[in-house]
Amino acid sequence: MTILTFFIIVSMTLTGQQSAVNIALPSANKGTSPQDISKEPLIVGLDGQRQLILGDKPVTEAELDQQMLSYLSKNPQGAVVLKADKNLAYEQVVQVLGKMRDIGGDRVSLAIESK
């Protein structure tokens, strides 16, 4: 009976501690919406063969770097959005996104599909 009482008290204590943790979790409606972006964002595509696409034509990383620098200097409030093919490995997308963030910082984001 003593052991049963011990387990009941411990389980009640643990249950109470889980609800006491106060963590602010991100929500989908706090992201940047199209209305928040004053200028048209620079859309960069990444297809299934890991080819960078700007507009309708393929570009090299060096060309993308130049285009991003030019766009960001002309548009202080502009943003750069990476639209990656969903079949690419996450690691490949993160590598490209990291290189883009080296240039654009927090003005670079990854596009996602909303369902």
N, C-alpha and C positions, 0 to 999 in steps of 0.2 A: 504494500500500500504506500509505503514511503517513497519507493522508486517511482511509482505512478504519479504521485503528487509532485515529485521533483520534475518529471518530464512535462507535466501540465504547466507548472510555473515557468519553466524555461521556454516552452513554446509560446506562452502568452507574452513573455518579455521580448522574444525575438520578433513577434508579429507587431508589437508596438513600436519597435525601433525602425522597422522598414517604412512605416508611414511617417516617421519623424524626419526622414531625409528630405531636404528641400533643394531640389535641383531643377533649374530652369532648362527645359528641353526645347530644342528648336522646333518651329512649326513651319509647315509649308507656306502659310499665308504671310510670313514675315520676310520672304525673299524679295528680290528686286522685280518689280512688275514693269511691263512696257511703259506705263505712265511715268514711272520714276526716272526713266532714261530720257533726257531732253533731246539728245541727238540719236540718229539711227545708229545702232551698234554695228561694229565691224564683225561680220560673220565669217568664221574660218571653219572649213569642213575638213574632216579627216575620214577618208573612205576606208573600205575593207582591206585595201592593199597598203594602208598606212601612207597614202599620198595626201599631201596638204592641198586644199582647194580654196582659192580666194575668188569670190565672184563665181564665174563659171569655168575658170581655167586652173590647171595645176600650177603650183608654185614650189620653189625650193625653200628651205628653212631661211636662207639668207635673204631671199626676196620677201618672205613673210616678215622677217625682222624689220626690214626697211619700211614696209607698208604699215606695220604696227606703229613704229616710231613716228612716221609721218601723220598717221591718223590721230594718235594720242596727242601730238603737239598741236594739231589744228583743232582738236575737240577736247578741251579740258574736262568736260563732263561726260565724254563718250565712254563706251565700254566695248570690250572685245569678247566675243562669245565663241566658244569652241563647240561645234556640233560633230560629235564622233559617231561612227558607225557602231551600232549596238553589238556587232559580232566581234569587235576587237577585244583583245585581252585588256583588262583593267590597267595592267602595268604599262602597256603601250600608250594608253590615253593619258595616264598620269605623267609619263615622261614628256610628252608634247605639251601638256598643260603646264608643267613645271618650267619648261623653257619659255613659254609664253608669259608666265608670271614673272620671270626674271626681267622681262622688258616692261610689262604693264602693271605689275604689282596687283593690288586689290581691284583693279579695273578689268581684270580678266576673270571670266567665269565659264563654267561648263553648262551647256544646255541640256535639259532633261525633258523627257516626255511626260506631260501630265495625263493622268488617266481618270 
